[in-house]
Amino acid sequence: MMCKKCGKIGGLLFLIFGILFLLVDLNVWNFWGLQWWTVLFILLGLGMMCSGCCPDCCKMRDGKK
């Protein structure tokens, strides 16, 4: 579970990388030769690591408000 702040940051990161991969699919830009699953695992790991350090996310997980 994530707080609203972390959810918005995560959504923004997914949007940015989605647009980058769309540009790669349209042959507009080729960046670093990364595969989509590599970026997905990096984003998921980053999200889990950041939500573990966020006090609001920790409160939500513990059932406190």
Backbone torsions as a table, in degrees:
resi	resn	phi	psi	omega
1	MET	NA	143.4	179.3
2	MET	-126.4	152.1	173.5
3	CYS	-76.2	172.0	-178.3
4	LYS	-62.1	-39.4	-178.7
5	LYS	-62.4	-48.1	-179.5
6	CYS	-68.5	-34.8	177.1
7	GLY	-63.6	-40.5	178.6
8	LYS	-67.3	-41.3	178.7
9	ILE	-64.3	-44.1	178.2
10	GLY	-62.7	-42.9	177.7
11	GLY	-62.8	-39.2	178.5
12	LEU	-65.1	-41.8	178.0
13	LEU	-63.8	-42.4	177.4
14	PHE	-63.5	-38.9	177.6
15	LEU	-63.6	-45.2	-179.7
16	ILE	-61.2	-49.2	-179.6
17	PHE	-69.2	-31.3	174.7
18	GLY	-62.5	-42.5	177.8
19	ILE	-66.4	-40.1	177.7
20	LEU	-61.4	-44.1	179.1
21	PHE	-70.4	-29.4	173.1
22	LEU	-63.9	-42.3	177.4
23	LEU	-63.8	-34.8	176.2
24	VAL	-67.4	-42.9	179.2
25	ASP	-63.5	-32.3	179.9
26	LEU	-87.3	6.2	-179.2
27	ASN	57.4	32.5	176.7
28	VAL	-88.6	-37.2	-174.9
29	TRP	-151.6	136.8	176.3
30	ASN	-119.3	115.0	-175.6
31	PHE	-113.3	120.0	169.4
32	TRP	53.5	0.7	179.0
33	GLY	65.8	29.0	179.7
34	LEU	-77.2	143.8	174.7
35	GLN	-88.8	154.9	-175.3
36	TRP	-64.9	-35.4	-177.7
37	TRP	-71.3	-28.3	176.5
38	THR	-64.8	-46.3	179.2
39	VAL	-65.4	-37.3	178.7
40	LEU	-62.0	-46.1	179.1
41	PHE	-65.1	-37.0	177.7
42	ILE	-65.1	-44.5	179.5
43	LEU	-65.5	-41.4	178.4
44	LEU	-65.1	-43.3	177.8
45	GLY	-63.6	-42.4	178.3
46	LEU	-63.9	-41.7	178.8
47	GLY	-64.1	-42.6	179.0
48	MET	-66.7	-40.5	-179.6
49	MET	-66.0	-43.7	-179.1
50	CYS	-70.1	-38.9	179.6
51	SER	-70.2	-24.0	175.2
52	GLY	-71.3	-23.9	180.0
53	CYS	-97.6	-12.1	-177.3
54	CYS	-80.1	123.9	-179.2
55	PRO	-63.5	-34.5	179.8
56	ASP	-67.6	-40.8	177.9
57	CYS	-65.7	-39.4	179.2
58	CYS	-64.5	-39.2	177.9
59	LYS	-64.9	-40.6	179.2
60	MET	-64.6	-41.5	179.6
61	ARG	-65.7	-35.4	-179.7
62	ASP	-80.9	-5.1	178.8
63	GLY	85.5	11.9	178.4
64	LYS	-98.7	156.8	176.7
65	LYS	-123.9	NA	NA
